[in-house]
Amino acid sequence: MTQIPTNPVPRVQLNDGHSIPQLGFGVFKVDPAETERIVTDALEVGYRHLDTARIYGNEEGVGRAVAASGLPREELYVTTKLWNDDQGTQSAFDAFEGSLDRLGLEYVDLYLIHWPVPAQDRYVESWRALEQIRESGRARSIGVSNFMVPHLRRLLDETDVVPAVDQIELHPAHQQPETTEFAAEHGIAIESWGPLGQGKYPLLELPEVTDAAAAHGKTPAQVVIRWHLQRGFIVFPKSNRRERMAENFDVFDFALSDGEMDRITAVERVGRLGPDPQRFG
């Protein structure tokens, strides 16, 4: 495998003593048949943080790419997630073992509850199972995804381990300040999913973004990724095209000014584009 000589990606310190690469590669909606090739391209570009989930149906492809890469396991950071139908105590244990088997790994770096599913009311029980999984060493860190303040507060009140991360929909038009502020107060790192707006609004055409791109000789997408990084968020854009993967990775040789950051932050206007965590599932 072709490797870049020095990996420029900074690491974010988590509340459990581990750290996570701040820029990663996501495989949401990546065709399982194409996953091995696409993840191999990402690893060759320089990505070392991979984000998948049981429901994506492509854990096997991620695992094959990891195995074929020849990279030391300790250089890689792999995340997967517990799906809604698998919540509960024993079902969470079984689902986790299934994910490890499909990935072909002895451990994952991060295991998340994918959605809170309040109507099901099993996320606290599931979190206690994740605590045991972490204790076993088979998941180095545990966290949640799509949890809002009421869900996070309940975990903090009723369980022993503070989530290491909360992976939430976050982009300039939907920044979830209540959740991000609560997370910051409790040492929970924020991961942004849909960081470029999923093409559902013209984020990359907004003057707040294009002006900064022109000023730095970068693309609008690179500017938005840089905005996430400078906000301290962990981000993992996805692409099936190697040239776009490389573009998304090339964001460490410039910095947005305070004014540019403020203009992009002021974009918030569209609201949620994905499912509502209070109702989904």
Secondary structure as GFF3:
##gff-version 3
##sequence-region A 1 281
A	DSSP	beta_strand	11	13	.	.	.	ID=ss1
A	DSSP	beta_strand	19	21	.	.	.	ID=ss2
A	DSSP	beta_strand	25	26	.	.	.	ID=ss3
A	DSSP	alpha_helix	32	45	.	.	.	ID=ss4
A	DSSP	beta_strand	49	51	.	.	.	ID=ss5
A	DSSP	three_ten_helix	54	56	.	.	.	ID=ss6
A	DSSP	alpha_helix	59	69	.	.	.	ID=ss7
A	DSSP	three_ten_helix	73	75	.	.	.	ID=ss8
A	DSSP	beta_strand	77	82	.	.	.	ID=ss9
A	DSSP	three_ten_helix	84	86	.	.	.	ID=ss10
A	DSSP	alpha_helix	89	103	.	.	.	ID=ss11
A	DSSP	beta_strand	108	113	.	.	.	ID=ss12
A	DSSP	alpha_helix	123	136	.	.	.	ID=ss13
A	DSSP	beta_strand	139	145	.	.	.	ID=ss14
A	DSSP	alpha_helix	149	158	.	.	.	ID=ss15
A	DSSP	beta_strand	165	169	.	.	.	ID=ss16
A	DSSP	alpha_helix	177	185	.	.	.	ID=ss17
A	DSSP	beta_strand	189	193	.	.	.	ID=ss18
A	DSSP	three_ten_helix	197	199	.	.	.	ID=ss19
A	DSSP	three_ten_helix	203	205	.	.	.	ID=ss20
A	DSSP	alpha_helix	207	216	.	.	.	ID=ss21
A	DSSP	alpha_helix	220	231	.	.	.	ID=ss22
A	DSSP	beta_strand	234	235	.	.	.	ID=ss23
A	DSSP	alpha_helix	242	249	.	.	.	ID=ss24
A	DSSP	alpha_helix	258	265	.	.	.	ID=ss25
###
